[in-house]
């Protein structure tokens, strides 16, 4: 008699997947906005977009993942914050264009579905969505035996936002004389982890629970600080101030991200001594003998967002950000550039 093969015998347990959906259903419902007209578990999430709220609506979409920060979650066994990171990476990219994030879908793939671990991940996703004011309308949980190593998974998100067409913030109105305001980051956020892990876990041979002079937390705790979600403060600002450009400082650091909102014929002059750099960045730089130039194009170095605003509004914008419990610093300005000059000049 030939051995009977079932899907479960190959490593995919449909019953566990169904149980997972039931476990997270009450969590996900906490993110629902009035426009959500379906529950999770269907073939697609339904969102009743009302174009009457806009004169000329534009939809803005973004997708992103958490990257190798997940490796730190695997090492520490702490999985309740990476969901926040995933949401942050998606919604921050939407709000910098002036759009309000409306809804998000998640994609979780693993070799073998663990109800405990997966539920912790979704708790983080829910927390992130609530912080951003967007609904988690559905997603996909894929059990893929032999594709991922034991205990590992991947996590990605897909978000959609909306805005008025004539209110798109794309840097086209940025001009010489505009001042640059940096909004503080919470730490590494979700970028540069391949270098961070190389330096900390290979060069220094540290463990996740290791303590390092200058850090108030263990290495693992420091690396898992969630990415800051800037949606609500940015939406608050654009209602009352003229924000000409916003750059989300992610992979590529200030060096590669700020030029996206700098028009031709201009450059940004950045004073790198105008904001405090988190100790973790100094630890990585010194231990890995990393140049300042490499740091500025790999990490956020303490600045998660940069705004280009008219000089006359700088003080008021900074004051508003501080009232919203954000750390904000005047870090530079936009000036005329000579032919052949780089888009950013560090001082």
C-alpha positions in Angstrom: 0.0 0.0 0.0 1.3 3.4 -0.9 1.5 5.9 1.9 -1.4 8.4 1.7 -0.2 12.0 1.4 -2.2 14.9 2.9 -1.5 18.6 2.9 -0.9 18.4 6.7 1.7 15.7 6.2 3.7 18.0 3.9 3.8 20.7 6.7 0.8 22.8 5.9 -1.9 22.8 8.6 -5.1 24.5 7.3 -6.8 24.0 10.7 -4.1 26.0 12.4 -4.4 28.8 9.8 -8.2 29.0 10.4 -7.7 29.1 14.1 -5.2 31.9 13.6 -7.8 34.0 11.8 -10.3 33.5 14.6 -7.7 34.5 17.2 -6.8 37.7 15.5 -10.3 38.7 14.4 -11.1 40.8 17.5 -7.7 42.4 17.4 -8.0 43.5 13.8 -11.5 44.9 14.4 -10.0 47.4 16.7 -8.4 49.1 13.7 -11.6 49.4 11.6 -12.7 52.8 10.4 -16.4 53.5 9.5 -15.5 53.0 5.8 -14.7 49.3 6.4 -17.6 47.2 5.2 -16.3 43.7 5.5 -14.7 41.5 8.2 -11.3 39.7 7.7 -11.4 36.2 6.2 -12.9 37.1 2.9 -11.2 37.0 -0.5 -10.6 40.8 -0.3 -11.0 43.6 2.1 -13.8 46.1 1.3 -13.4 49.8 2.0 -16.2 52.2 1.1 -14.2 55.2 -0.2 -16.3 58.3 -0.4 -15.1 60.5 -3.2 -17.5 63.3 -2.2 -15.1 64.1 0.7 -12.7 65.3 -2.0 -12.9 67.7 -4.9 -10.3 65.8 -7.0 -9.1 62.8 -5.1 -5.8 61.0 -5.6 -5.0 57.6 -4.2 -1.5 57.0 -2.9 -0.1 53.5 -2.3 3.0 52.1 -0.7 4.5 48.7 0.1 7.4 47.8 2.3 8.7 45.2 4.8 10.8 45.1 7.9 14.0 43.8 6.4 16.7 42.0 8.4 15.5 43.6 11.6 13.4 40.4 11.7 16.7 38.5 12.4 16.9 40.4 15.7 13.3 39.3 16.5 14.2 35.7 15.8 17.3 36.0 18.1 15.4 37.6 21.0 12.1 35.7 20.7 10.3 39.1 20.8 7.8 39.5 18.1 5.3 42.1 19.3 7.0 45.2 17.8 8.0 44.2 14.2 4.4 44.7 13.1 4.6 48.3 14.2 7.8 48.6 12.1 6.0 47.2 9.0 3.1 49.6 9.3 5.4 52.5 9.9 7.5 51.9 6.8 4.3 51.9 4.7 2.3 54.7 6.2 5.2 57.1 6.6 5.9 56.8 2.9 2.3 57.8 2.2 2.0 60.7 4.6 5.1 62.4 3.3 3.2 63.1 0.1 0.4 64.7 2.1 -2.0 61.8 2.1 -4.0 60.2 4.9 -3.4 56.4 5.1 -6.8 54.7 4.8 -6.2 51.0 5.0 -3.5 48.4 5.0 -3.1 44.7 4.2 -0.4 42.5 5.7 1.5 39.5 4.3 3.0 37.0 6.8 4.9 34.0 5.5 6.6 31.3 7.6 7.7 27.7 7.4 5.4 26.5 10.2 2.6 28.7 11.6 3.0 29.3 15.3 -0.2 30.7 16.8 1.6 32.3 19.7 4.3 34.0 17.5 1.9 35.0 14.7 -0.6 36.5 17.2 2.2 38.6 18.7 3.1 39.9 15.2 -0.4 40.9 14.5 -0.7 42.7 17.8 2.1 44.9 16.6 0.4 45.4 13.2 -2.8 46.4 15.0 -0.9 48.8 17.3 0.8 50.4 14.3 -2.5 50.8 12.4 -4.2 52.4 15.4 -1.3 54.8 15.7 -1.6 55.7 12.1 -5.4 55.9 12.0 -5.7 53.3 9.2 -7.7 50.1 9.0 -6.2 46.6 8.7 -8.7 45.3 6.2 -7.1 41.9 5.5 -4.0 40.1 4.5 -2.4 36.8 3.8 -0.8 34.2 6.1 1.3 31.7 4.1 2.6 28.5 5.6 5.6 27.5 3.4 7.4 24.4 4.8 11.1 24.0 3.8 11.1 27.6 2.4 12.0 29.3 5.7 14.3 28.1 8.4 12.6 26.9 11.6 11.3 29.9 13.7 11.7 32.4 10.8 9.2 34.4 8.9 8.8 37.4 6.6 6.5 40.3 7.0 5.4 42.9 4.5 2.6 45.4 4.2 0.6 47.2 1.5 -1.1 50.5 2.3 -3.4 53.0 0.5 -4.1 56.6 1.3 -6.0 59.5 -0.2 -5.6 63.2 -0.7 -6.6 66.2 -2.9 -4.7 66.4 -6.1 -3.8 70.0 -5.6 -2.4 69.3 -2.2 0.2 66.7 -3.2 3.6 67.3 -1.5 6.3 66.3 -3.8 9.0 68.9 -3.3 8.1 70.9 -6.5 7.4 74.0 -4.4 10.6 73.7 -2.4 12.8 76.7 -3.1 16.0 78.5 -2.1 15.5 80.1 1.3 13.3 77.3 2.7 14.5 76.0 6.0 14.9 72.3 7.0 13.4 70.9 10.1 14.4 67.4 11.3 12.0 65.3 13.4 13.7 62.9 15.7 13.7 59.2 15.2 13.2 56.6 17.9 16.4 54.7 17.0 17.5 52.7 13.9 13.9 52.3 12.8 14.0 49.6 10.1 17.1 50.3 8.0 20.8 49.5 8.1 20.3 46.3 10.0 22.7 44.3 7.9 25.5 46.6 8.9 24.3 46.9 12.5 24.1 43.1 12.9 27.5 42.7 11.3 29.2 45.1 13.7 27.4 44.2 16.9 27.0 40.4 16.6 30.0 39.5 14.4 32.7 42.2 15.0 31.9 42.8 18.7 30.5 39.2 19.2 27.7 40.6 21.4 24.6 38.7 22.3 21.1 40.2 22.3 21.2 40.4 26.1 24.6 42.0 26.2 25.0 45.5 27.8 27.1 48.1 26.1 28.5 51.2 27.7 26.4 54.2 26.7 23.3 52.2 26.0 20.5 52.1 28.6 19.0 48.9 27.2 20.4 45.6 26.1 21.6 45.4 22.5 18.5 43.3 21.5 16.1 45.8 23.1 17.9 48.7 21.5 17.7 47.2 18.1 14.0 46.3 18.4 12.8 49.8 19.4 9.8 50.3 17.0 10.0 52.7 14.0 8.2 55.9 14.8 5.0 56.6 13.0 4.7 60.2 12.0 1.2 60.2 10.4 -0.7 62.2 12.9 1.8 65.0 13.5 2.4 65.4 9.8 -1.3 65.6 9.0 -1.7 68.1 11.8 1.0 70.3 10.3 -0.2 70.3 6.7 -3.6 71.7 7.8 -2.1 74.9 9.1 1.4 75.4 7.5 3.0 75.5 4.1 5.0 72.4 3.9 6.9 72.4 0.6 8.6 69.0 0.9 8.9 66.0 3.3 11.5 63.3 3.2 11.2 60.0 5.0 14.7 59.1 6.1 14.8 55.4 5.5 17.3 53.2 3.6 19.9 55.5 2.1 19.8 57.9 5.0 19.6 61.7 4.6 22.0 61.4 1.6 19.7 59.4 -0.7 16.3 60.5 0.6 16.4 64.2 1.0 17.3 64.9 -2.7 13.9 63.5 -3.7 12.3 66.8 -2.6 15.1 69.2 -3.7 14.4 70.8 -7.0 17.0 71.2 -9.8 19.3 74.2 -9.3 19.2 73.9 -5.5 20.9 71.9 -2.7 20.5 71.3 1.0 23.0 72.6 3.4 22.8 70.4 6.6 24.5 71.1 9.9 25.1 67.7 11.4 25.7 69.2 14.9 22.2 70.6 15.3 20.6 67.4 16.6 21.5 64.7 19.1 22.7 61.4 17.6 21.4 58.3 19.4 24.2 56.4 21.3 23.6 53.2 19.2 24.8 55.0 16.1 28.0 56.0 17.8 28.5 52.5 19.0 28.1 51.1 15.5 30.3 53.8 14.0 33.2 53.4 16.4 33.1 49.6 16.6 32.8 49.1 12.9 35.2 52.0 12.0 32.4 53.4 9.8 33.0 56.7 8.1 30.7 59.6 8.7 29.8 59.6 5.0 28.8 55.9 5.2 26.8 56.5 8.4 24.8 59.3 6.7 23.8 57.1 3.7 23.0 54.0 5.7 21.2 55.1 8.9 18.8 57.9 9.9 21.3 58.9 12.6 18.5 60.3 14.8 16.4 62.1 12.2 13.3 60.2 10.9 11.7 63.0 8.8 12.9 66.2 7.2 10.5 69.0 6.3 11.2 71.9 4.0 9.2 75.0 5.1 9.2 78.7 4.5 11.7 80.5 6.8 8.8 82.6 8.4 7.1 79.4 9.7 10.0 77.6 11.2 9.5 78.6 14.8 5.8 77.9 14.7 6.2 74.5 13.0 8.8 73.4 15.6 6.6 74.7 18.4 3.7 72.7 17.0 5.8 69.5 16.7 7.0 69.9 20.3 3.4 70.3 21.5 2.7 67.0 19.7 5.5 65.4 21.7 7.9 65.2 18.7 11.5 66.2 18.9 12.2 68.8 16.2 15.4 70.6 15.2 16.3 73.3 12.7 19.0 71.4 10.8 19.7 73.4 7.6 18.4 75.2 4.6 17.8 75.1 0.9 20.2 77.2 -1.2 21.1 77.8 -4.8 23.5 75.3 -6.2 26.2 75.7 -8.8 26.4 73.4 -11.7 27.9 70.0 -10.8 27.4 70.4 -7.0 25.9 67.6 -5.0 22.3 67.8 -3.8 23.5 67.8 -0.1 26.3 69.6 1.6 27.1 68.5 5.1 28.7 70.9 7.6 
